[in-house]
Amino acid sequence: MMKVLVVDDDVVSRMVLMHLIDGCGTFEIVEAEDGADAWQQLEAGLRPAICFCDLRMPRMSGIELLQRVKRDPALQAMPFVLVTSATDGDTVQSATDSGAAGYVVKPFQADQVRVHLAPLLAPVLTPSSAPDEGEHAAETPAATQLRLGINAERLLVYLGGFQSQLAAAGGELQQLLARGDQQEARLRLERLHTGCVTLGLHGAAAGLQAVLAGQLSGVAVQAVVAGVQRAVARQTDLTRQAMG
């Protein structure tokens, strides 16, 4: 069973977050009362599949714990999600610069938590088992709904929101690449990749992964984003058809 580490000095916040995680799937939840406690457990051999960590804590802050995790070869691949009540740009940028996989803002919402856990629950497609549909390779809408614990109407909301994000991302990515900002462009593409994995769009996710493997170019990025948009549109149509 996959372990999820929850780090928060506020016991009520920790309990609420643990309850939401428990509602997203079958996980073994490990608690830590602050960053120092979490680091002691990690040094002792704890290897969670993901960590949710409060930003502001005594003894060791969330940012400090994140920086230690990212310096440790045995831990650096672990997704690290910061939990914060702050929404200021400096906090978000600091978390991103330190390698955070994302952040969750208090008061917690189930959808915020689920989006970080969904990739851990997504079925892994091997080359022999994946359907040969290129960018359209995806799990069925029904399977996505079951995995995420949502209904068809909610899935359509997710797909519509992702399509809007993609529409805005196309122009933003071209501007970033024109300025030579490869790092920020990669971060944007990685977030799109997470969205594809969460929504079960395996072909689109593979396309993004292939582009991220090399030097980014405007033409390649434009093509892959357009491919993701087509995959989302197709999945939207399939969801509506299944609803009758």
Order of alpha helices (4+ residues) and beta strands (2+ residues): beta-alpha-beta-alpha-beta-alpha-beta-alpha-beta-alpha-alpha-alpha-alpha-alpha-alpha
